[in-house]
Amino acid sequence: MSGRIILLGATGYTGDLVLDSLLRRGVRPTVAGRNPAAVEGVAQRAGGLDHLVVDAADSDGLKKHLRRGDVLITTVGPFARFGFPVAQAAADAGAHYIDSTGEVGFVQALHDRHHRRARETGAVMLPAFGYDYVPGVLAGALALQEAGAAARALDVGYFSTGPIWRGISQGTRTTMRDGMILPSARWHRHRLVDERTASRVHRFTVRGRRKSAFLVSGTEVLFLPQEFPALDDVTVYNGWFSGLSRPVSFYSAFANAVTRLPAGRKLADALTRPLLLGPPGGPDAALRARIPSYAVAVASTGVPGSAPLAEVHLEGPNPYSLTGELIAWAADHIAAGFDVTPGVVGPTAAFGLDTLRQGCAEVGLVTV
């Protein structure tokens, strides 16, 4: 059953990008948030959209506004704090759910809490359906498909080919700061393990040059082993600051060591506070246009020193612009009645690899 598209968080930076992408597609969503004046202001500026005043923390209150077949988008984070009531409301109502989280722990918990209920009500739940982590999932699936049955390991790297240090949003800086003292999930020997963020550094070829990246979390480690059960290892890396990968690794080790001291968490917070420095909001359209996104996936046998079996490179719009476009594409697709797999699922499981690839190409994320 198709339904309305409801955008929760439209007054925020990411929500505004999603709204713009929906409007460019000719979609007029219902915008929602807890601040009446702010929500009404967004609705009026967008040409008189329907709007709702709801609190993301009030699951029952939100559920009253949802109908089976609606598509609920949420960009309200941090998701570990604000995401679960929203997801609960969607799963119970049979409303489809899409979010912009980059928090892999939240995605794991979402699956544990709501996968069964979403399958019962027919809701597809798509967490992290943006730059975090659709490019890596798509590149990884394409590389594994090309590599064939011999593939046992997958390394995924996220890069940018523009001045990324100038174009990081306040939300991303907060996530990066927290990530320095949180573990990163990795698929290793057919199970999920936690490792210290930036404890590994890996080199990828990007536009013909070798670049370093450090270990981070990614939903690739959750979803791809379900679709490619022969995988022994899946590891995700961030190469935004390629030349600083080794220093970041040392910095992470030091910050994590400090947390084990008395009152160490406060000291670690002080050490990582410089990562928060910067203007509020995020980069404007002109700056985003200068900072395209890039993802690479390398499939191999997993034997040290062996040549890659397949390598896929994707390039697309700026990470923030890409997030807005991907969420809008998915919401529009689902609302139009496209048959999707219910439950808490990854991008390829929800739409199928061919449809996902076509959708990504439509918004400018293509193989290079």
FENVEN-V568091 format. One record per pair of residues at least 12 apart in sequence whose C-alpha atoms are under 10 Angstrom apart, sorted by the first residue. I is the first residue (numbers start at 1). GAP is how many residues later the second one is. Records with the same first field share a line. If there is no record, write none. Layout:
I = GAP ; GAP
//
This chain:
1 = 66 ; 67 ; 68 ; 69 ; 93 ; 94 ; 121 ; 333 ; 334 ; 335 ; 336 ; 337 ; 338
2 = 65 ; 66 ; 67 ; 68 ; 69 ; 93 ; 94 ; 331 ; 332 ; 333 ; 334 ; 335 ; 336
3 = 63 ; 64 ; 65 ; 66 ; 67 ; 68 ; 69 ; 92 ; 93 ; 331 ; 332 ; 333 ; 334
4 = 23 ; 24 ; 25 ; 26 ; 62 ; 63 ; 64 ; 65 ; 66 ; 67 ; 68 ; 91 ; 327 ; 328 ; 331 ; 332
5 = 17 ; 22 ; 23 ; 24 ; 25 ; 26 ; 64 ; 65 ; 66 ; 67 ; 68 ; 90 ; 91 ; 92 ; 323 ; 326 ; 327 ; 329 ; 330
6 = 22 ; 23 ; 24 ; 25 ; 26 ; 44 ; 45 ; 46 ; 59 ; 60 ; 64 ; 65 ; 66 ; 67 ; 68 ; 91 ; 325
7 = 12 ; 15 ; 22 ; 23 ; 24 ; 25 ; 26 ; 44 ; 45 ; 64 ; 65 ; 66 ; 67 ; 68 ; 69 ; 91 ; 92 ; 324
8 = 22 ; 23 ; 24 ; 25 ; 26 ; 31 ; 43 ; 44 ; 45 ; 46 ; 47 ; 48 ; 64 ; 65 ; 66 ; 67 ; 68 ; 78 ; 91
9 = 22 ; 23 ; 24 ; 25 ; 30 ; 47 ; 64 ; 65 ; 66 ; 67 ; 68
10 = 20 ; 21 ; 22 ; 23 ; 28 ; 29 ; 32 ; 33 ; 63 ; 64 ; 65 ; 66
11 = 20 ; 21 ; 22 ; 23 ; 24 ; 27 ; 28 ; 29 ; 30 ; 31 ; 32 ; 64 ; 65
12 = 21 ; 26 ; 63 ; 64 ; 65 ; 269
13 = 62 ; 156 ; 157 ; 158 ; 267 ; 268 ; 269 ; 270 ; 271 ; 307
14 = 60 ; 61 ; 62 ; 86 ; 155 ; 157 ; 267 ; 268 ; 306 ; 307 ; 309 ; 310
15 = 16 ; 58 ; 59 ; 60 ; 61 ; 85 ; 308 ; 309
16 = 26 ; 59 ; 308
17 = 268 ; 303 ; 304 ; 305 ; 306 ; 307 ; 308 ; 310 ; 311
18 = 55 ; 56 ; 57 ; 82 ; 302 ; 303 ; 304 ; 305 ; 306 ; 307 ; 308 ; 309 ; 310 ; 311
19 = 12 ; 23 ; 27 ; 305 ; 306 ; 308 ; 309
20 = 26 ; 301 ; 304 ; 305 ; 308
21 = 300 ; 301 ; 302 ; 303 ; 304 ; 305 ; 306 ; 307 ; 308 ; 342
22 = 302 ; 303 ; 304 ; 305 ; 306 ; 307 ; 309 ; 310
23 = 23 ; 24 ; 305
24 = 301 ; 304
25 = 300 ; 303 ; 304 ; 307
26 = 306
27 = 301 ; 304 ; 305 ; 308
28 = 15 ; 18 ; 19 ; 20 ; 21 ; 22
29 = 14 ; 17 ; 20 ; 21 ; 22 ; 42 ; 43 ; 44 ; 302 ; 303
30 = 13 ; 18 ; 19 ; 20 ; 21 ; 22 ; 42
31 = 12 ; 15 ; 18 ; 19 ; 20 ; 21 ; 22 ; 42
32 = 18 ; 19 ; 20 ; 21 ; 22 ; 23 ; 24 ; 30 ; 40 ; 41 ; 42
33 = 18 ; 19 ; 20 ; 21 ; 22 ; 23 ; 41 ; 43
34 = 18 ; 19 ; 20 ; 21 ; 22 ; 23
35 = 17 ; 18 ; 19 ; 20
36 = 15 ; 16 ; 17 ; 18
37 = 16
38 = 15
39 = 12 ; 13 ; 14 ; 15
40 = 12 ; 13
52 = 13
55 = 27 ; 30 ; 31
56 = 18 ; 20 ; 21 ; 25 ; 26 ; 27 ; 28 ; 29 ; 30 ; 31 ; 33
57 = 24 ; 25 ; 26 ; 27 ; 28 ; 29
58 = 24 ; 26 ; 27 ; 28 ; 30 ; 31
59 = 24 ; 25 ; 26 ; 27 ; 28 ; 29 ; 30 ; 31 ; 33
60 = 25 ; 26 ; 28 ; 29 ; 32
61 = 24 ; 25 ; 28
62 = 23 ; 24 ; 26 ; 27 ; 28 ; 31
63 = 22 ; 23 ; 24 ; 25 ; 26 ; 27 ; 28 ; 29 ; 30 ; 31 ; 32
64 = 25 ; 29
65 = 24 ; 28
66 = 23 ; 24 ; 26 ; 27 ; 28 ; 29 ; 30
67 = 23 ; 25 ; 26 ; 27 ; 28 ; 29
68 = 22 ; 23 ; 24 ; 25 ; 26 ; 27 ; 28 ; 53 ; 54 ; 55
69 = 21 ; 24 ; 25 ; 26 ; 27 ; 28 ; 52 ; 53 ; 54 ; 55 ; 265 ; 266 ; 268
70 = 20 ; 23 ; 24 ; 25 ; 26 ; 27 ; 53 ; 261 ; 264 ; 265
71 = 19 ; 23 ; 24 ; 25 ; 26 ; 27 ; 52 ; 53 ; 54 ; 259 ; 260 ; 261 ; 263 ; 264
72 = 14 ; 15 ; 17 ; 18 ; 23 ; 24 ; 25 ; 26 ; 27 ; 53 ; 259
73 = 13 ; 14 ; 17 ; 23 ; 24 ; 25 ; 26 ; 27 ; 52 ; 53 ; 54 ; 254 ; 255 ; 257 ; 258
74 = 12 ; 13 ; 23 ; 24 ; 25 ; 26 ; 27 ; 53 ; 253
75 = 23 ; 24 ; 25 ; 26 ; 53
76 = 23 ; 24 ; 25
77 = 22 ; 23 ; 24 ; 25 ; 26 ; 94
78 = 23 ; 24 ; 25 ; 28 ; 93 ; 96 ; 97
79 = 20 ; 21 ; 22 ; 23 ; 24 ; 25 ; 26 ; 27 ; 28
80 = 21 ; 23 ; 24 ; 25 ; 26 ; 27 ; 29 ; 30
81 = 25
83 = 16 ; 18 ; 23 ; 24 ; 27
84 = 22 ; 25 ; 26 ; 29 ; 30
86 = 13
87 = 12 ; 23 ; 26 ; 27 ; 31 ; 38 ; 40
88 = 22 ; 25 ; 26 ; 29 ; 30
90 = 24 ; 27 ; 28 ; 31 ; 33 ; 34 ; 35
91 = 22 ; 23 ; 24 ; 25 ; 26 ; 27 ; 28 ; 29 ; 30 ; 31 ; 32 ; 33 ; 34 ; 252 ; 253
92 = 22 ; 25 ; 26 ; 28 ; 29 ; 30 ; 31
93 = 24 ; 25 ; 28 ; 29 ; 30
94 = 23 ; 24 ; 25 ; 26 ; 27 ; 28 ; 29 ; 30 ; 31 ; 248
95 = 23 ; 26 ; 27 ; 28 ; 29 ; 30
96 = 22 ; 25 ; 26 ; 27 ; 28 ; 29 ; 30 ; 235 ; 238 ; 239 ; 244 ; 246 ; 247
97 = 21 ; 26 ; 27 ; 28 ; 29 ; 30 ; 234 ; 237 ; 246 ; 247
98 = 26 ; 27 ; 28 ; 29 ; 30 ; 31 ; 32 ; 229 ; 230 ; 232 ; 233
99 = 26 ; 27 ; 28 ; 29 ; 30 ; 31 ; 224 ; 228
100 = 26 ; 27 ; 28 ; 29 ; 30 ; 31 ; 32 ; 33 ; 223 ; 224 ; 226 ; 227
101 = 26 ; 27 ; 28 ; 29 ; 30 ; 31 ; 32
102 = 25 ; 26 ; 27 ; 28 ; 29 ; 30 ; 31 ; 70 ; 73 ; 115 ; 116 ; 117
103 = 24 ; 25 ; 29 ; 72 ; 76 ; 114 ; 115 ; 116
104 = 23 ; 24 ; 28 ; 29 ; 80 ; 81 ; 112 ; 113 ; 114 ; 115 ; 116 ; 117 ; 118
105 = 77 ; 78 ; 79 ; 80 ; 112 ; 113 ; 114
106 = 21 ; 22
107 = 19 ; 20 ; 21 ; 111 ; 112 ; 115 ; 237 ; 238
108 = 19 ; 111 ; 114 ; 236
110 = 15 ; 17 ; 234
111 = 14 ; 16 ; 111 ; 232 ; 233 ; 234
112 = 232
113 = 231
114 = 229 ; 230
115 = 227 ; 228 ; 229 ; 230
116 = 226 ; 227 ; 228
117 = 225 ; 226 ; 227
118 = 224 ; 225 ; 226
119 = 222 ; 223 ; 224 ; 225
120 = 222 ; 223
121 = 221 ; 222
122 = 218 ; 219 ; 220 ; 221
123 = 217 ; 218 ; 219 ; 220 ; 221
124 = 210 ; 215 ; 216 ; 217 ; 218 ; 219 ; 220 ; 221 ; 222 ; 226
125 = 215 ; 216 ; 217 ; 218 ; 219 ; 220 ; 221 ; 222 ; 225
126 = 201 ; 204 ; 205 ; 216 ; 217 ; 218 ; 219 ; 220 ; 221 ; 224
127 = 92 ; 217 ; 218 ; 219 ; 220
128 = 90 ; 91 ; 195 ; 199 ; 218 ; 219
129 = 90 ; 194 ; 195 ; 197 ; 198 ; 199 ; 201 ; 217 ; 218
130 = 189 ; 190 ; 191 ; 192 ; 193 ; 194 ; 195 ; 196 ; 197 ; 198 ; 200 ; 217
131 = 27 ; 162 ; 163 ; 164 ; 185 ; 186 ; 187 ; 188 ; 189 ; 190 ; 191 ; 192 ; 193 ; 194 ; 195 ; 196
132 = 26 ; 85 ; 86 ; 87 ; 88 ; 187 ; 188 ; 190 ; 191
133 = 25 ; 84 ; 85 ; 86 ; 87 ; 162 ; 190 ; 213 ; 214
134 = 84 ; 85 ; 86 ; 161 ; 188 ; 189 ; 192 ; 212 ; 213 ; 214 ; 222 ; 226 ; 231
135 = 21 ; 22 ; 23 ; 85 ; 158 ; 159 ; 160 ; 161 ; 162 ; 178 ; 179 ; 180 ; 181 ; 184 ; 187 ; 212 ; 222 ; 225 ; 230 ; 231
136 = 19 ; 20 ; 21 ; 22 ; 82 ; 83 ; 84 ; 88 ; 100 ; 101 ; 158 ; 159 ; 160 ; 161 ; 176 ; 177 ; 178
137 = 19 ; 81 ; 82 ; 83 ; 84 ; 85 ; 86 ; 87 ; 158 ; 160 ; 209 ; 210 ; 211 ; 216
138 = 82 ; 86 ; 157 ; 158 ; 159 ; 174 ; 176 ; 209 ; 210 ; 215 ; 216 ; 218 ; 219 ; 222 ; 227
139 = 17 ; 18 ; 81 ; 156 ; 157 ; 158 ; 159 ; 160 ; 172 ; 173 ; 174 ; 175 ; 218 ; 227 ; 228
140 = 14 ; 15 ; 16 ; 17 ; 80 ; 84 ; 94 ; 155 ; 156 ; 157 ; 158 ; 159 ; 170 ; 171 ; 172 ; 173
141 = 13 ; 79 ; 83 ; 86 ; 87 ; 156 ; 158 ; 171 ; 207 ; 212
142 = 155 ; 156 ; 157 ; 168 ; 169 ; 170 ; 171 ; 211 ; 212 ; 215 ; 225
143 = 153 ; 154 ; 155 ; 156 ; 157 ; 165 ; 166 ; 167 ; 168 ; 169 ; 170
144 = 80 ; 84 ; 87 ; 153 ; 154 ; 155 ; 156 ; 165 ; 166 ; 167 ; 168
145 = 83 ; 154 ; 165 ; 208
146 = 153 ; 163 ; 164 ; 165 ; 166
147 = 151 ; 152 ; 153 ; 154 ; 161 ; 162 ; 163 ; 164
148 = 80 ; 151 ; 152 ; 161 ; 162
149 = 79 ; 81 ; 82 ; 152
150 = 80 ; 81 ; 149 ; 150 ; 151 ; 152 ; 159
151 = 77 ; 79 ; 80 ; 81 ; 82 ; 147 ; 148 ; 149 ; 150 ; 151 ; 157 ; 158 ; 159
152 = 37 ; 76 ; 77 ; 78 ; 79 ; 80 ; 81 ; 82 ; 147 ; 148 ; 149 ; 150 ; 151 ; 157
153 = 34 ; 35 ; 36 ; 77 ; 78 ; 79 ; 80 ; 81 ; 82 ; 145 ; 146 ; 147 ; 148 ; 149 ; 150 ; 155 ; 156
154 = 33 ; 66 ; 67 ; 70 ; 71 ; 77 ; 78 ; 79 ; 80 ; 81 ; 82 ; 143 ; 144 ; 145 ; 146 ; 147 ; 148 ; 154 ; 156 ; 157
155 = 47 ; 48 ; 49 ; 65 ; 78 ; 79 ; 80 ; 81 ; 82 ; 141 ; 142 ; 143 ; 144 ; 145 ; 147 ; 156
156 = 46 ; 48 ; 57 ; 59 ; 62 ; 64 ; 65 ; 78 ; 79 ; 80 ; 81 ; 82 ; 139 ; 140 ; 141 ; 142 ; 143 ; 155 ; 156 ; 157
157 = 45 ; 46 ; 47 ; 48 ; 49 ; 54 ; 55 ; 56 ; 57 ; 58 ; 59 ; 78 ; 79 ; 80 ; 81 ; 82 ; 83 ; 137 ; 138 ; 139 ; 140 ; 141 ; 156
158 = 46 ; 48 ; 55 ; 56 ; 58 ; 78 ; 79 ; 80 ; 81 ; 82 ; 135 ; 136 ; 137 ; 138 ; 139 ; 156
159 = 45 ; 47 ; 52 ; 53 ; 54 ; 78 ; 79 ; 80 ; 81 ; 82 ; 83 ; 133 ; 134 ; 135 ; 136 ; 137 ; 156 ; 160
160 = 46 ; 78 ; 79 ; 80 ; 81 ; 82 ; 130 ; 131 ; 132 ; 133 ; 134 ; 135 ; 155 ; 156 ; 157 ; 158 ; 159
161 = 45 ; 46 ; 79 ; 129 ; 130 ; 131 ; 132 ; 133 ; 154 ; 157
162 = 78 ; 125 ; 126 ; 127 ; 128 ; 129 ; 130 ; 131 ; 132 ; 156
163 = 77 ; 78 ; 124 ; 125 ; 127 ; 128 ; 129
164 = 76 ; 77 ; 119 ; 123 ; 124 ; 126 ; 127 ; 128 ; 129 ; 154 ; 155
165 = 75 ; 76 ; 126
166 = 112 ; 116 ; 117 ; 121 ; 122 ; 125
167 = 111 ; 115 ; 116 ; 117 ; 120 ; 121 ; 123 ; 124 ; 151 ; 152 ; 153
168 = 110 ; 111 ; 112 ; 113 ; 114 ; 115 ; 120 ; 151 ; 152
169 = 107 ; 109 ; 110 ; 111 ; 112 ; 113 ; 114 ; 115 ; 151
170 = 105 ; 106 ; 107 ; 108 ; 109 ; 110 ; 111 ; 112 ; 113
171 = 105 ; 109 ; 110 ; 111
172 = 103 ; 104 ; 109 ; 110
173 = 100 ; 101 ; 102 ; 103 ; 104 ; 105
174 = 98 ; 99 ; 101 ; 102 ; 103
175 = 100 ; 101
176 = 40 ; 96 ; 99 ; 100
177 = 91 ; 92 ; 94 ; 95 ; 96 ; 97 ; 98 ; 99
178 = 90 ; 91 ; 94 ; 95 ; 97
179 = 17 ; 18 ; 19 ; 37 ; 38 ; 73 ; 93
180 = 16 ; 17 ; 18 ; 36 ; 68 ; 69 ; 71 ; 72 ; 73 ; 74 ; 75 ; 76 ; 88 ; 89 ; 92 ; 95
181 = 15 ; 16 ; 70 ; 71 ; 72 ; 73 ; 74 ; 75 ; 76 ; 77 ; 78 ; 84 ; 87 ; 88 ; 91
182 = 12 ; 13 ; 14 ; 15 ; 34 ; 35 ; 70 ; 74
183 = 12 ; 13 ; 14 ; 15 ; 16 ; 32 ; 33 ; 34 ; 73
184 = 12 ; 13 ; 14 ; 15 ; 31 ; 32 ; 33 ; 34 ; 51 ; 52
185 = 12 ; 30 ; 31 ; 32 ; 33 ; 34 ; 35 ; 36 ; 37 ; 49 ; 50 ; 51
186 = 29 ; 30 ; 31 ; 32 ; 33 ; 34 ; 35 ; 36 ; 47 ; 48 ; 49 ; 50
187 = 33 ; 34 ; 35 ; 37 ; 38 ; 44 ; 45 ; 46 ; 47 ; 48 ; 49
188 = 33 ; 43 ; 44 ; 45 ; 46 ; 47
189 = 42 ; 43 ; 44 ; 45
190 = 35 ; 39 ; 40 ; 41 ; 42 ; 43 ; 44
191 = 30 ; 31 ; 34 ; 40 ; 41 ; 42 ; 43
192 = 29 ; 30 ; 41 ; 42
193 = 28
194 = 23
195 = 20 ; 21 ; 22
196 = 19 ; 20 ; 21 ; 53 ; 56 ; 57 ; 60
197 = 17 ; 18 ; 19 ; 20 ; 40 ; 51 ; 52 ; 55 ; 56 ; 59
198 = 15 ; 16 ; 17 ; 18 ; 19 ; 39 ; 40 ; 47 ; 48 ; 49 ; 50 ; 51 ; 52 ; 53 ; 54 ; 55
199 = 15 ; 16 ; 17 ; 46 ; 47 ; 49 ; 50 ; 51 ; 53 ; 54
200 = 13 ; 14 ; 15 ; 16 ; 35 ; 36 ; 37 ; 45 ; 46 ; 49
201 = 12 ; 13 ; 14 ; 15 ; 36 ; 37 ; 38 ; 41 ; 44 ; 45 ; 47 ; 48
202 = 12 ; 13 ; 33 ; 34 ; 35 ; 36 ; 37 ; 40 ; 43 ; 44
203 = 34 ; 36 ; 39 ; 42
204 = 33 ; 35 ; 38 ; 92 ; 93 ; 94
205 = 91 ; 93 ; 106 ; 108
206 = 33 ; 88 ; 89 ; 90 ; 107
207 = 87 ; 106 ; 161
210 = 32
211 = 28 ; 29 ; 30 ; 31 ; 32 ; 34
212 = 25 ; 26 ; 27 ; 28 ; 29 ; 30 ; 31 ; 32 ; 33 ; 34
213 = 23 ; 24 ; 25 ; 26 ; 27 ; 28 ; 29 ; 30 ; 31 ; 32 ; 33 ; 35 ; 36
214 = 22 ; 23 ; 24 ; 25 ; 26 ; 27 ; 28 ; 30 ; 31 ; 32 ; 34 ; 35
215 = 20 ; 21 ; 22 ; 23 ; 24 ; 30 ; 34
216 = 19 ; 20 ; 21 ; 22 ; 23
217 = 18 ; 19 ; 20 ; 21
218 = 16 ; 17 ; 18 ; 19 ; 20
219 = 17 ; 127
220 = 14 ; 15 ; 16 ; 126 ; 127
221 = 12 ; 13 ; 14 ; 15
222 = 12 ; 123 ; 124
223 = 121 ; 122 ; 123 ; 124 ; 125 ; 126
224 = 122 ; 123 ; 124 ; 125
226 = 119 ; 120 ; 123
227 = 119 ; 121 ; 122
231 = 68 ; 69 ; 70 ; 71
232 = 69 ; 70
233 = 66 ; 67 ; 68 ; 69
234 = 65 ; 68
235 = 62
236 = 61
237 = 58 ; 59
238 = 57
239 = 55 ; 56
240 = 53 ; 54
251 = 20 ; 21
252 = 16 ; 20
254 = 14 ; 17
255 = 12 ; 13 ; 14 ; 15 ; 16 ; 17
256 = 12
258 = 13
282 = 38
283 = 35 ; 37 ; 38
284 = 36 ; 37
285 = 33 ; 35 ; 36
287 = 31
288 = 29 ; 30 ; 31 ; 32 ; 33 ; 34
289 = 28 ; 29 ; 32
290 = 27 ; 28
291 = 25 ; 26 ; 27 ; 28 ; 29
292 = 23 ; 24 ; 25 ; 26 ; 27 ; 28 ; 29 ; 30 ; 73
293 = 21 ; 22 ; 23 ; 24 ; 25 ; 26 ; 27 ; 28 ; 29 ; 72
294 = 19 ; 20 ; 21 ; 22 ; 23 ; 24 ; 25 ; 71 ; 72 ; 73 ; 74
295 = 17 ; 18 ; 19 ; 20 ; 21 ; 70 ; 72
296 = 15 ; 16 ; 17 ; 18 ; 19 ; 71 ; 72
297 = 13 ; 14 ; 15 ; 16 ; 17
298 = 12 ; 13 ; 14 ; 15
299 = 12 ; 13
312 = 55 ; 56
313 = 53 ; 54 ; 55
314 = 46 ; 47 ; 50 ; 51 ; 52 ; 53 ; 54
315 = 46 ; 49 ; 50 ; 51 ; 52 ; 53
316 = 44 ; 45 ; 47 ; 48 ; 49 ; 50 ; 51 ; 52
317 = 46 ; 47 ; 48 ; 49
318 = 47
321 = 42
322 = 38 ; 41 ; 42 ; 43
323 = 40
324 = 39
325 = 34 ; 35 ; 37 ; 38 ; 39
326 = 30 ; 33 ; 34 ; 36 ; 37 ; 38 ; 39
328 = 35
329 = 27 ; 30 ; 31 ; 33 ; 34
330 = 17 ; 20 ; 21 ; 26 ; 29 ; 30
333 = 18 ; 26
334 = 17
338 = 13
339 = 12
340 = 12
//
